[in-house]
Amino acid sequence: MTDKVLVLTTAGNEGEAQKIAQELVERRLAACVNIIPRVQSIYRWEGKVETAEEFLLVIKTTKTRSADVKVAIRELHSYDLPECVVVSMEDGSAEYLKWIEESVG
């Protein structure tokens, strides 16, 4: 087990996804953010089943910085309730994990 994590969130459009990703990396809250375009989301919101096309952000950071990532997502996001799921990285190449650590000051 490492102290590195993936934080997952979605955005409603490409511009917002890019803005969030750019800010997280510039603020040194994330080493890298992958934007996966056009994921189909089906979810329940305010009592109704909704369907939307979204952009999935896969954010690489440390467990220590994940709380700050969540705060930044809330600040930057247009959704009333943005997704923010933290997944522990079980393992990874030592060099990559070190790079994440060095990138998130």
VENURJO-V639088 format. One line per field, one symbol per residue. ss: DSSP state (A for helix, B for strand, O for the rest). psi: psi as a letter, one per 40 degrees, with the letter a starting at -180 (. if undefined). burial: b if it has 9 or more other ideal C-beta (glycine too) atoms within 8 Angstrom, else e. Layout:
ss->???
psi->???
burial->???
//
This chain:
ss->OOOBBBBBBBBOOAAAAAAAAAAAAAOOOOOBBBBBBBBBBBBBBOOBBBBBBBBBBBBBBBAAAAAAAAAAAAAAOOOOOOOOBBBBOOOOOAAAAAAAAAAOO
psi->hieiihhhiiieidddddddddddddefdidihhhhifihhhihhfeihihihihhhhhhaiddeddddddddddeieidgihghhhihdiiiddddddddddg.
burial->ebebbbbbbbbbebebbbbbbebbbeeebbbbbebeeebebeeeeeeeeeeeebbbbbbbbbbebbeebbebbbeebeeeebebebebbeeeeeeebebbbebbe
//
